Amino acid sequence: MEKISNNPDIESCGIFDLNGLSIVSIGNKTNLDKISNSMHRIIDENSKQFLSLGVEPIECITLIGENGISLFWPLKESSSLALYVNPETNLGKIRKEVNDLIPRIIDLI
């Protein structure tokens, strides 16, 4: 988490269990809880549609808003990673940095 949170464009980051409960977080926990709960709900309610579109497994969900960007990575079957980043950030750079760290995060979980 420290490597991820060292990026000045990342305002908050956290790892959540399958039930959406925070395992570890840095930054605004309230925003992260909202992101995690919303993304889990999106995946649960739309899993059949995702399968029919051929986008399973979901690697990353991104929601772009005027005040910030939410990114969500399901990790294995038991946890997830949520980020809240600056709206002007380079999303490709953030995704690359996080994707490079995900295998290590999964190993530690």
C-alpha positions as CSV (number, residue, x, y, z in Angstrom):
1,M,0.0,0.0,0.0
2,E,2.9,2.3,0.7
3,K,4.1,2.1,-2.9
4,I,0.7,2.9,-4.2
5,S,0.0,5.7,-1.8
6,N,3.4,7.4,-2.5
7,N,1.9,8.6,-5.9
8,P,0.7,12.2,-5.2
9,D,-2.2,11.7,-7.6
10,I,-3.7,8.9,-5.4
11,E,-5.8,10.5,-2.6
12,S,-6.9,7.2,-1.0
13,C,-6.3,3.5,-1.4
14,G,-7.5,0.4,0.4
15,I,-7.8,-3.4,0.4
16,F,-11.2,-4.9,1.3
17,D,-12.4,-8.4,2.0
18,L,-15.2,-10.2,0.2
19,N,-17.8,-8.5,2.4
20,G,-16.4,-5.0,1.7
21,L,-14.8,-4.6,5.1
22,S,-11.5,-2.7,5.1
23,I,-8.3,-4.8,5.7
24,V,-6.0,-1.9,5.3
25,S,-6.4,1.6,4.0
26,I,-4.6,4.9,3.5
27,G,-6.4,8.2,3.1
28,N,-10.2,8.9,3.3
29,K,-11.7,5.6,4.5
30,T,-15.3,6.8,4.0
31,N,-14.7,7.4,0.3
32,L,-13.0,4.0,0.0
33,D,-15.9,2.2,1.7
34,K,-18.3,3.8,-0.7
35,I,-16.2,2.8,-3.7
36,S,-15.8,-0.8,-2.5
37,N,-19.5,-1.3,-1.7
38,S,-20.6,0.3,-5.0
39,M,-18.2,-1.7,-7.1
40,H,-19.1,-5.0,-5.4
41,R,-22.7,-4.3,-6.0
42,I,-22.1,-3.4,-9.7
43,I,-20.2,-6.7,-10.1
44,D,-22.8,-8.8,-8.2
45,E,-25.9,-7.3,-10.0
46,N,-24.3,-7.4,-13.5
47,S,-22.3,-10.6,-13.5
48,K,-24.6,-12.3,-16.1
49,Q,-24.3,-9.3,-18.4
50,F,-20.5,-9.2,-18.0
51,L,-20.3,-12.9,-18.9
52,S,-22.5,-12.3,-22.0
53,L,-20.2,-9.4,-23.1
54,G,-17.1,-11.5,-22.7
55,V,-15.5,-9.1,-20.2
56,E,-15.0,-11.7,-17.4
57,P,-12.8,-11.8,-15.5
58,I,-13.0,-8.1,-14.6
59,E,-9.5,-6.7,-14.1
60,C,-10.4,-3.1,-13.3
61,I,-13.5,-1.0,-13.1
62,T,-13.1,2.8,-13.5
63,L,-15.6,5.4,-12.7
64,I,-14.7,9.0,-13.8
65,G,-16.3,11.9,-12.1
66,E,-15.7,15.7,-12.0
67,N,-14.1,15.6,-8.6
68,G,-12.2,12.4,-8.8
69,I,-11.8,8.9,-10.3
70,S,-12.6,5.6,-8.6
71,L,-10.6,2.5,-9.6
72,F,-11.4,-1.0,-8.4
73,W,-9.6,-4.2,-8.9
74,P,-11.1,-7.5,-7.8
75,L,-8.3,-9.6,-6.3
76,K,-8.7,-13.4,-6.3
77,E,-12.1,-14.4,-5.0
78,S,-11.7,-13.0,-1.5
79,S,-10.6,-9.3,-1.7
80,S,-10.4,-6.2,-3.7
81,L,-8.3,-3.0,-4.1
82,A,-9.9,0.4,-4.3
83,L,-8.4,3.7,-5.2
84,Y,-9.6,7.3,-5.4
85,V,-7.4,9.5,-7.5
86,N,-7.2,13.1,-8.8
87,P,-9.5,13.8,-11.8
88,E,-6.5,15.1,-13.9
89,T,-4.3,12.0,-13.3
90,N,-2.8,9.9,-16.0
91,L,-5.0,6.8,-15.7
92,G,-2.7,4.6,-17.9
93,K,0.2,5.4,-15.5
94,I,-1.8,4.6,-12.4
95,R,-3.2,1.3,-13.9
96,K,0.3,0.3,-15.0
97,E,1.8,1.0,-11.5
98,V,-1.0,-0.9,-9.7
99,N,-1.1,-3.8,-12.2
100,D,2.7,-4.3,-11.6
101,L,2.0,-4.4,-7.8
102,I,-1.1,-6.7,-7.8
103,P,0.8,-10.0,-7.9
104,R,2.7,-9.0,-4.7
105,I,-0.5,-7.8,-3.0
106,I,-2.2,-11.1,-3.8
107,D,0.7,-13.0,-2.4
108,L,0.5,-11.0,0.8
109,I,-3.2,-11.5,1.2
